């Protein structure tokens, strides 16, 4: 090696660029390796005689959880299996199917989607590929929005937030409408559909499984997670919680967080009520959203440990203020 070559290779700028390139390569490789790890299997937990829930993690979609974050559930009936919210991707839906097959070889015949947010229903793809004749229920508002582009938007969102981990997922839209006050008989089991106004997304249904005294709330209720409410309505969501509480059932399965009794619905309702009260006070005092936020955060001290609190509470204050302003000036 001549002296000029040696000088070029030891030039600080060249060496720095060399190590920067290596660092970028290693970061990209690590990211790809991380995203390529398959979704771990989450075990189904039996919450009632025929009802099982797979409790997903509480974070937002990311490469580690590969987009899986909701609570898929299934009911084993005499002639088939009914699935509620099969997850955020083909991979998540396949994990749900693996859990089902540990317990029964009966086919999936019916699926319910609680609302249009794709972390709950893009797993339809796995159901449809394995069971193409399965009936997939959703509110007509959800079906309309999903067909109009919201479904594809969620496909793309999941791809971005997981670094491409959900790339196998294809759209499998609901194919049967159901809405508030419907009563359905499936395999000798009875289901009642509940919906209150705009609620969480203006596409929501809650599904009551009569025989097991279970309510699947969708994202009208979460527990230990603060929900995104960008397309929701806080007063309607409080009314949805009241409706769920009034059913007086034994078991409640929230859209996110651990299942339990009616106390988890009351906790969700209390969050919205405190938030609405504090923002209402600020509105009466002529305060702006950033001025209201500190007092709202203080009043919501019991919820500050919930996943997503720091990310969502400021947006919630702004959204409630807009909701109050709209109602005042109509």
Helices and strands as residue ranges (DSSP letters): H 3-10, H 12-36, E 45-46, E 51-55, E 71-76, E 81-84, H 90-103, E 108-112, H 118-121, H 124-130, E 135-138, H 140-145, I 146-150, H 151-161, E 176-177, E 183-186, E 189-194, E 206-209, E 214-218, H 234-246, E 251-254, H 263-284, H 289-299, G 301-303, H 309-329
